[in-house]
Every structure is written in structure tokens, then in C-alpha cells.
Amino acid sequence: MLLAPKKLPKPVKFYVDKSDYGKVPEYLVKFNNASAELREKMQAAIRLEQLGGLHPNSRKLDEAEKRELIILLKEKWQQVNEEYQKLPFSLDTPAKKKRKERYEEHLGQIEKDIQTLSRRVVIVVDKGKSQSSGSSGRRR
């Protein structure tokens, strides 16, 4: 009665008998699909670069256009900044706070646009041009 029970031998597992034996695991299928998509994107980018690097509806912005746009954006920034400076010092109402936030956001966006246009090469995509002419009569 005080003796320990006999140890039984462990049953031998046959993995061949499992229902998913020989099947590719789900995580590998997902990984292979993702890597195939990435490979296709890389090949498309390489082909695009070999063809000249430009999208069919895109063009390189001329220096004169860049300078003109930068000047106009600086003038716009000056106008918005003057309006921003006219705001009262105490922002006691939610409307005043919202207006201040809008001005700050607008100024930040203009500064970002100026920074983008200050790069050496600027590519512009013309959204107005469509490759296929539709019969809807609306401009995009």
C-alpha cells in the first residue's frame, strides 16, 4: 500500500497520424503572400525607375514655378500670421481657442509646403488629367 505505483512507458506519438500533417502552417502562408506582394512592389518600382521614374500624370516642377509658388505661399503665410497676431491674449472661450488652433495648423501647413517646394526636385501629379475619358461630364 505504501509503494509508489509503477511507471508506465510513455505512449509513442505518431505525428503522421495528425490531421494537419504535411500541410503548410497558416503563418507561413501569410508570410509567403506578404513577401510575394513586397517583391512585386519592388519590381514595379524598379520598372518605373527604368522607364524614367515619372507617373503618367506627373511632371517635374520648373524653377520659375517653384519660385512663384514659394513667393505666393510666403505672402499667404504673412497674411495668416497677421490675423493670428490680432487674436486677443486671453483665450477664454472655446471659439477663440479653436480659431487659434486653426491659425496655428494653417501656418504649420504653409511652412511644410514651403519646405517641400524648397527641395531640388519637385514632382507634381496632375489629378485633373485622367487616362480614360469618362462619359460622366464631371471634372475630377
Order of alpha helices (4+ residues) and beta strands (2+ residues): alpha-beta-alpha-alpha-beta
